[in-house]
Amino acid sequence: MHYGTSRGQAGSSFDGSAARRLREGLRLSPEDVAYGMRAAYGLEIDARTVAAWEAGDAAPDEGQLTALAGALWCSAADLMGRPGTLREYRLARGASATDVARELGMAPQEYAHIEETGAWTGSARQAEALAEVLRLPVPALIEFTGRDEELAQLLREAATTRWQAYVGAVRELVPLPREYVEEGLRALHGAYHSTTAASLGWGQPASASSRDAGRAFLEEILTHFWQAVEG
């Protein structure tokens, strides 16, 4: 897991170019934005800081992101690319850590620790609530609740043996309709065997190249599965 990497900042998904486009669309200068943040939110921000954010040389922290969005008459989500961490998903929803913790029925300190360390300590019910509150895509939910490696192992077995035997186990981890899971596993199984067969000559036994191709496919098994499900 990687969602403890943006400590103290809005995160790597902050989009400075979006902030610049929004500012220019409002015909504001960096000085105007800084003034708006100071006047409305009491933050001591100057034009150079705003320019640094727009250039990608720095990123606002959580409070600064909220103020910047207010000064630009937009949501925090408008200032972010695709979220890559649990904290970034929360910021994109405009929710505080306390709000999320309350919706999950979790102590604020426990939820803050989850964001900071990436170690999920909640229950299955709380995982469902997390997905609903933050509108998490299924792949993000699986990752942030610590089930990605368990799922990856099931998918490796499904790809290399009889995929039909793993539908139930995968569905226990992946909250998707049965037909989506079945089609994803069927496509995954076919793609794995096509990959290994493509590196073989006609009628040849398994070679080093086919084994390497199969190993590389299995290392990216989660990516292949989500692509198959989306397809």
Buried (B, 14 or more C-beta within 10 A) or exposed (E): BEBBEBEEBBBBBBBBEBBBBBBEEBEBEBEBBBBBBBEEBEBEBBBEBBBBBBEEEBBBBBEBBBBBBBBBEBBBBBBBBEBBBBBBBBBBBEBBBEBBBBBBEBEBEEBBBBBBEBEBEBEEEBBBBBBEBBEBBBBBBBBBBBBBEEBBEBBBBBBBEEBEEBBEBBBEBBEBEEEBBBBBBBBBBEBBBEBBEEBBEEEEEEEEEBEEBBEEBBEEBBEBBBBBBEE
